[in-house]
Amino acid sequence: AEVAKVVETQSYLENQLELIETHQQE
């Protein structure tokens, strides 16, 4: 369960970084 939680957190953070980078490019 803990491992799955970590994976979900990493995926969430990666998605947030992608959104930030997209906004910065604009």
PDB file of N, CA, C and O in Angstrom, chain B, residues numbered from 101:
ATOM      1  N   ALA B 101       0.853  -1.201   0.000  1.00  0.00           N
ATOM      2  CA  ALA B 101       0.000   0.000   0.000  1.00  0.00           C
ATOM      3  C   ALA B 101       0.885   1.246   0.000  1.00  0.00           C
ATOM      4  O   ALA B 101       0.623   2.204  -0.728  1.00  0.00           O
ATOM      5  N   GLU B 102       1.936   1.224   0.823  1.00  0.00           N
ATOM      6  CA  GLU B 102       2.814   2.397   0.904  1.00  0.00           C
ATOM      7  C   GLU B 102       3.483   2.666  -0.434  1.00  0.00           C
ATOM      8  O   GLU B 102       3.594   3.814  -0.863  1.00  0.00           O
ATOM      9  N   VAL B 103       3.929   1.597  -1.092  1.00  0.00           N
ATOM     10  CA  VAL B 103       4.605   1.763  -2.380  1.00  0.00           C
ATOM     11  C   VAL B 103       3.663   2.404  -3.391  1.00  0.00           C
ATOM     12  O   VAL B 103       4.052   3.315  -4.121  1.00  0.00           O
ATOM     13  N   ALA B 104       2.429   1.927  -3.432  1.00  0.00           N
ATOM     14  CA  ALA B 104       1.448   2.485  -4.370  1.00  0.00           C
ATOM     15  C   ALA B 104       1.232   3.963  -4.070  1.00  0.00           C
ATOM     16  O   ALA B 104       1.073   4.770  -4.986  1.00  0.00           O
ATOM     17  N   LYS B 105       1.226   4.312  -2.804  1.00  0.00           N
ATOM     18  CA  LYS B 105       1.011   5.707  -2.416  1.00  0.00           C
ATOM     19  C   LYS B 105       2.166   6.564  -2.931  1.00  0.00           C
ATOM     20  O   LYS B 105       1.950   7.669  -3.429  1.00  0.00           O
ATOM     21  N   VAL B 106       3.384   6.054  -2.810  1.00  0.00           N
ATOM     22  CA  VAL B 106       4.559   6.789  -3.278  1.00  0.00           C
ATOM     23  C   VAL B 106       4.487   6.982  -4.789  1.00  0.00           C
ATOM     24  O   VAL B 106       4.775   8.063  -5.301  1.00  0.00           O
ATOM     25  N   VAL B 107       4.103   5.926  -5.494  1.00  0.00           N
ATOM     26  CA  VAL B 107       4.007   6.010  -6.956  1.00  0.00           C
ATOM     27  C   VAL B 107       2.975   7.056  -7.352  1.00  0.00           C
ATOM     28  O   VAL B 107       3.197   7.840  -8.275  1.00  0.00           O
ATOM     29  N   GLU B 108       1.840   7.064  -6.646  1.00  0.00           N
ATOM     30  CA  GLU B 108       0.796   8.044  -6.951  1.00  0.00           C
ATOM     31  C   GLU B 108       1.312   9.453  -6.697  1.00  0.00           C
ATOM     32  O   GLU B 108       1.050  10.367  -7.480  1.00  0.00           O
ATOM     33  N   THR B 109       2.048   9.628  -5.600  1.00  0.00           N
ATOM     34  CA  THR B 109       2.583  10.949  -5.270  1.00  0.00           C
ATOM     35  C   THR B 109       3.574  11.405  -6.328  1.00  0.00           C
ATOM     36  O   THR B 109       3.533  12.557  -6.760  1.00  0.00           O
ATOM     37  N   GLN B 110       4.469  10.507  -6.753  1.00  0.00           N
ATOM     38  CA  GLN B 110       5.462  10.863  -7.770  1.00  0.00           C
ATOM     39  C   GLN B 110       4.773  11.232  -9.071  1.00  0.00           C
ATOM     40  O   GLN B 110       5.157  12.203  -9.723  1.00  0.00           O
ATOM     41  N   SER B 111       3.760  10.469  -9.457  1.00  0.00           N
ATOM     42  CA  SER B 111       3.038  10.755 -10.700  1.00  0.00           C
ATOM     43  C   SER B 111       2.362  12.115 -10.597  1.00  0.00           C
ATOM     44  O   SER B 111       2.374  12.892 -11.552  1.00  0.00           O
ATOM     45  N   TYR B 112       1.770  12.404  -9.435  1.00  0.00           N
ATOM     46  CA  TYR B 112       1.099  13.684  -9.226  1.00  0.00           C
ATOM     47  C   TYR B 112       2.094  14.835  -9.343  1.00  0.00           C
ATOM     48  O   TYR B 112       1.825  15.828 -10.018  1.00  0.00           O
ATOM     49  N   LEU B 113       3.241  14.697  -8.683  1.00  0.00           N
ATOM     50  CA  LEU B 113       4.251  15.753  -8.725  1.00  0.00           C
ATOM     51  C   LEU B 113       4.762  15.949 -10.146  1.00  0.00           C
ATOM     52  O   LEU B 113       4.963  17.082 -10.583  1.00  0.00           O
ATOM     53  N   GLU B 114       4.973  14.853 -10.869  1.00  0.00           N
ATOM     54  CA  GLU B 114       5.454  14.961 -12.252  1.00  0.00           C
ATOM     55  C   GLU B 114       4.432  15.700 -13.103  1.00  0.00           C
ATOM     56  O   GLU B 114       4.800  16.524 -13.941  1.00  0.00           O
ATOM     57  N   ASN B 115       3.149  15.410 -12.894  1.00  0.00           N
ATOM     58  CA  ASN B 115       2.107  16.092 -13.657  1.00  0.00           C
ATOM     59  C   ASN B 115       2.108  17.576 -13.333  1.00  0.00           C
ATOM     60  O   ASN B 115       1.949  18.408 -14.226  1.00  0.00           O
ATOM     61  N   GLN B 116       2.285  17.915 -12.062  1.00  0.00           N
ATOM     62  CA  GLN B 116       2.310  19.318 -11.658  1.00  0.00           C
ATOM     63  C   GLN B 116       3.488  20.032 -12.313  1.00  0.00           C
ATOM     64  O   GLN B 116       3.343  21.161 -12.783  1.00  0.00           O
ATOM     65  N   LEU B 117       4.660  19.383 -12.348  1.00  0.00           N
ATOM     66  CA  LEU B 117       5.838  19.990 -12.965  1.00  0.00           C
ATOM     67  C   LEU B 117       5.598  20.233 -14.448  1.00  0.00           C
ATOM     68  O   LEU B 117       6.002  21.261 -14.989  1.00  0.00           O
ATOM     69  N   GLU B 118       4.939  19.284 -15.099  1.00  0.00           N
ATOM     70  CA  GLU B 118       4.657  19.436 -16.527  1.00  0.00           C
ATOM     71  C   GLU B 118       3.749  20.640 -16.747  1.00  0.00           C
ATOM     72  O   GLU B 118       3.951  21.407 -17.689  1.00  0.00           O
ATOM     73  N   LEU B 119       2.751  20.808 -15.882  1.00  0.00           N
ATOM     74  CA  LEU B 119       1.837  21.937 -16.016  1.00  0.00           C
ATOM     75  C   LEU B 119       2.595  23.248 -15.822  1.00  0.00           C
ATOM     76  O   LEU B 119       2.379  24.210 -16.560  1.00  0.00           O
ATOM     77  N   ILE B 120       3.477  23.284 -14.833  1.00  0.00           N
ATOM     78  CA  ILE B 120       4.253  24.497 -14.557  1.00  0.00           C
ATOM     79  C   ILE B 120       5.136  24.837 -15.754  1.00  0.00           C
ATOM     80  O   ILE B 120       5.201  25.991 -16.176  1.00  0.00           O
ATOM     81  N   GLU B 121       5.818  23.823 -16.301  1.00  0.00           N
ATOM     82  CA  GLU B 121       6.696  24.061 -17.445  1.00  0.00           C
ATOM     83  C   GLU B 121       5.894  24.580 -18.628  1.00  0.00           C
ATOM     84  O   GLU B 121       6.351  25.465 -19.352  1.00  0.00           O
ATOM     85  N   THR B 122       4.701  24.033 -18.828  1.00  0.00           N
ATOM     86  CA  THR B 122       3.854  24.467 -19.943  1.00  0.00           C
ATOM     87  C   THR B 122       3.486  25.936 -19.767  1.00  0.00           C
ATOM     88  O   THR B 122       3.524  26.706 -20.727  1.00  0.00           O
ATOM     89  N   HIS B 123       3.130  26.325 -18.546  1.00  0.00           N
ATOM     90  CA  HIS B 123       2.753  27.714 -18.299  1.00  0.00           C
ATOM     91  C   HIS B 123       3.952  28.641 -18.477  1.00  0.00           C
ATOM     92  O   HIS B 123       3.807  29.761 -18.966  1.00  0.00           O
ATOM     93  N   GLN B 124       5.129  28.176 -18.082  1.00  0.00           N
ATOM     94  CA  GLN B 124       6.325  29.006 -18.213  1.00  0.00           C
ATOM     95  C   GLN B 124       6.651  29.241 -19.681  1.00  0.00           C
ATOM     96  O   GLN B 124       7.083  30.330 -20.059  1.00  0.00           O
ATOM     97  N   GLN B 125       6.442  28.216 -20.512  1.00  0.00           N
ATOM     98  CA  GLN B 125       6.750  28.357 -21.935  1.00  0.00           C
ATOM     99  C   GLN B 125       5.835  29.402 -22.563  1.00  0.00           C
ATOM    100  O   GLN B 125       6.252  30.119 -23.473  1.00  0.00           O
ATOM    101  N   GLU B 126       4.589  29.498 -22.092  1.00  0.00           N
ATOM    102  CA  GLU B 126       3.658  30.484 -22.618  1.00  0.00           C
ATOM    103  C   GLU B 126       4.086  31.858 -22.126  1.00  0.00           C
ATOM    104  O   GLU B 126       3.441  32.857 -22.447  1.00  0.00           O
TER     105      GLU B 126
END
